Structures are given as structure tokens and as C-alpha cells.
Amino acid sequence: MRIGLDVAQQRLEWDELVSRVRLAEDAGFDGVWGFDHFQPMYGEGPGPCFEGYTTLAALASLTERVRLGLLVTGMTYRHPSLLAAEAVTVDHASHGRLELALGAAWFEGEHRALGFEFPPAGDRVSRFEEAVQVVDALLTTDGVSFDGRHFRLANATLRPRPVQQPRPPLWIGAHGERMLGIAARFADAWHSFGDVEHLSRVSARLDGLAERAGRDPAAILRAASLSLSQSWDDVRRAVDAWTAAGFGYLVAGWPSEGRGRLEEFVERVLPEIAAS
């Protein structure tokens, strides 16, 4: 089981964010994850919230081993050609440590406040489906032409190619049937939120959709989230349950109890998971 750490990239000053990321690197976490928002999602009033891809590029130069990603990139915030260029940059800055995780976006209040277009859910999914194809094509192919309903490209080529070949691992955050269908066709990894019983059923739906798309379901990594605000025995049982359900990656949330709680997890539980 691979364990990543959500560094809770909101209401933090820069030095604290860097400190959390370095802790994750030194402790042996597989990856560190921020989010793709411009305002805090939780709490009252304004607060610090650093932009995702420039943050990843900066963190790439401050780390050596740990993988880097946003859970997940909101595809309403950037044209997919711009996102592809940003992804290539971060992949090179990190020497091939980017996890490229994409989603259709959901935070309506942030969109309205900052002037981002927020289409209805069905339109967001349609735009997302095209955007995934544009990003994938630009990262892997020369002379890309694309004539979609939402995006159009004409003989487009980006250089350099990503360090990771054919491109960084593509994660898709999905739950509904249409989004799962997109994940079944394109994703190297699928992430969603929920308990193990529920997501096991959703994972089985993903299996069927992948088979219908002509893909081996086993080629799609299954990822979920792990709370560290429970007893360590419960954390161990949760990891065992996710493993038994076929999940291979868990993103541990930064515990509300603070750094001491995380350090205890690193000392008492993380080595057991790594050795299993």
C-alpha cells in the first residue's frame, strides 16, 4: 500500500507548508498532495491559499524523492493546453515526480467570487471529457488537432516532452457514472471519497466500465483517503480493509490534532504499512 500525505494547503503560511512537505519526504510518504483552490474551503473569512501548480513547481526544487500532486486539479480553472504546459514544467522541475490528478471541479462559491465560469454539472463533465483528451494528446503527440464542442486545437505541439513516459500518471477523481466512464477510458489511477464498503461497490462499477472500454481493470490504480484521527488499531484495520478491497493508494489527511499526531503515525504505524 502506498501512502500519501495531504498537506492541507489552506490557512498556512509558506514556511509551514514547506515544513509539512519536508516532514513527509523525510518520513517516507510516497507523495504529498495539495489542492487546486484559490480560497480556503473551510473556516471563516479570508486566509492564505497558494495557487496549486506554482506551488508544486516550487516544492519540486525543495524536495528530492517525494512525489507531488494536487487532489484534484479543477479543469474549469485553466484551458487544457495551459494545464498540459504547466504539467510538463512541474514534471521537469521535479525530475519526473508529478502525479497529474484531474477532476471536473465543484466549488461553486469560489468560481462565482473570482469570476471563473461554472457551467451546470452536465456541461462540466462534457468539458472535462474533452479536456482530458486534449491534455493526454498534448503530452504524448506532435501536431495535435482537436475539434470538440468546447476546445479546438490546430496542429499543436508542446516541448519538451514530459520526463515520465509516455506522460505523468493520470489520476481522475470520479464518482458518478459519466465521470467513472471517463476514468475507465483514460485513468491510470482513480480516486474518490467514501468508506470502504461504498467505494468497493463503485470500484466494481469501474471494473465493468473499463472492460467495456477494452481496458484491463487491473491497470487502474484504486485510491482512497485515510483518516489519522482514530485509534492506531482502527487505522491499521482500515488499511487492511482497503488493501483487501483492491485499493493500492491511500491519501492520509493532515490530522486535526496537529503535527504531533502525524509524527506518532510516522513512528508507530507507517513502518508497519511499508513492511507489509
N, C-alpha and C positions, 0 to 999 in steps of 0.2 A: 504494500500500500504506500503510495506517495502522499506526503502531507505538505500542503502549502499553508502559508500564513497570510490572512487578511490583515494588513497593517492599519486598517480603519483610517483612511486618508481624509479625515474631515476634522475640523476644530483642533488641528495640530499645527504647531509652528514647524518650520522646515527642519530644524536640528532634531526635534523629537521624531519626526518621520524617518530621517536618516538613521537615527539610533535604533529604531524598531527594525528597519531593514537589515542593518548590520547584525543585530541580535539574531535575526532569522538565518542569515548567512553563516554566522559562527556556530549556531546551534545545530545545523544540518537539515533545516527545512528544504524541501525540494524547490519551492518557489515562493515569491512574495507577490501579493495581489493588492492593487489599489482598486478604485472605482473610477467611472467615467462621468463625473459630475462637476459642476462649476459652483455649486452652492451646497452647504451641508444638507443632508437628507433628514437629519434628526436634531432635536434640540430647538431652542428658541432663539430667534434673531440671527443677524449675520455672524459669520465666523470664517476662519481660514479654510480654503479648499483649493488645492493646487490642480491645475489642468493635467490630465492624465498622461498624454504622450510626451510632453516636455518633461514631466516628472520621471517617466521611465527612462528617457534618454539621459537625464542627469544621474539617476540611480545606477545606470549601466556603468558609468565611469567611477562609481563609488563602491562597486562590488566586483567580485571575480567569478563566483560559482553559481549563486542562486539564480533561478530563472525568474522572469519578470512578466507580469501581465496585468490587465485590467479586467475585472469581473463585473460586467462585461462592457465592451465598447458600445455606446449608443449610436446606431447607424443613422440617426436623424441629425447628428451634430456636424457631420463632415461629408462632403462629397466622397464617394468611394475611391476616386482616383487620388485625392489628397490623403485619405487614410492609407492607401497602399504605399504611397511615398513615405509617409511617417513610419509605417511598419518596417520598411526596408532600412530606414535610418536607424531605428532602435535596434533592429537585428544586427546591423553592423557595429553600432556603438557598444553593444553587449557581446560581440563576437559569437553571435548565434544563440542567445538565451531568451528570445522573445517567445511568449505564448500569445497568439493572436486570437483573442476571445471576443465574439461579436454577438450582439442582441438587437432587437427591434426598438428598444427604448420604451420607457414607461412614465417618467417623472414629468407629468403634465405641468405642474406648477413652475418648475424650472424653465421649461420651454416657453411658457407664457411670459414669465418675468424677463427673460433675456432675449426674447424675440425670435426663438427658433420655431420653425413650423412644426406643428404637432398634428399630423393627419389622424383621422379615425383609425381604429385598430386594424381593420382590413387593409386599408391603404398602406399602413406602416409595414405590415407583413409583405405586401406586394413589393414595396420599395426595398425591403430587406432582401427578398429573394433575388432581385436584380443586383443589388449592391454586393452580395456575396459572390456572385458570378463575376462581377467586374473586378473585385479585389483579387480573387483567385487567378483570373486571367492575367491581370497586370503583373502579378508576382511571378508568373511562370512562362509567359508567352510574349514574343515580339509582335508588333503590328496588330494590336488588338483593335478590332472593330466590334461595336456592340450597338444594337438598335432596339432599345427597350422602350417601354412606356414611360419610364422615369429617368433613365440615363442613356446617354448616347456617347460613344467613343468612335474616333475615326483614325485608324492606323496608329494606335498609341503604343509607345514603348517606354518603359521605365528602366533606368540604370542607376546603380548596379543591381544585379540580381541579389536576392537575399543570401546571407551566409548559409542558412539552413536550406537544404534542397529536398524537394522541389520548392518549398516555402516553409515558413514557420508553421508549427502545428496550429490548425484552425479549430478553435472551440466555438460551439454555438450554444447559447443559453436558450432553452426552449421548453415549453410545457404543453401548449395547445397543439391540436392535430396538424395544422398547417405548418407551424414552426418546427414540429417534430419531423414533418416530411422534408423540410429543407435540411435539417440536421442529418437525416438519413441519407440524403444525396451528397452532402458536401463535408460534413464534420469529421475531423479526426478525434474530437472529444466532445461530449455532450455534458452540460451541467444544468442542474435545476435545483430548486429548493423544495424540501418536504421531508417527511420521515421515511424510514427505510421501507416500510410496507407499501406506502403510496408510490414512492419512486421506483420500487421494483416492478409495480404494475405498469408504470409509464415506460420503464426501460423495456419491458416485454413488447409494448406497442412499437417502440423504436426498432426492435428486432424485426418485426413484421414489415415495417415500412422500408427498412434497409434491404431486406430480401427482395421486396417488390421493386426496389430501385436497382437491383442487380449487384448489391454490395454484400460483403460478408459482415454481419452484425458485430462479430468479434473484432473487426478493425476499428470500431468506435469506442474509445475510452469512455467509461462512465464515471462522472464526478459529482460529488455532493458536498455538503457542508457539515462541519463538526463543531459542536459547542464544547468549550472547555469550562463552562460554568456549571459543572455537575461533578459528582464524585469521580475519583480516578477509576474506580471499578466500573462505573457506568460508562466512562469514556472508553475503557478497554472493551466493554461489551458492545458499545456502538461500533467501534472499528471492526470487531469480529463480525457483526451483523452486516455491515456494509460490504465487507470482503466476501462473505458467503453469498450476498446478493449479486456479486459480479462487478462491483464498483472498484476502481483502481486508483482513485484520487479523492482526497478529502481536503477541503479548504477550512482550516481551523480559524474561527473568528477570534479576534483580539478580545480577551476576556474582560468583562466589565469590572472584574475585581482588580485589574491592573497588571503591571509588569511582573510583580512577584508571583502571581498565579501562573503566568506564562512560563516563567523561569522554573517553577515547580514541575510543570508539564514536561519541559525540556529535560529536566533531571530524572524524573521518575517514570515517564510513560513513553516519550518519543524514542528512546533507545530500544525499548521492547518492540515497538512497531517496526522500527528499522531492521531489527534482527529476525522478525517473523517471516 
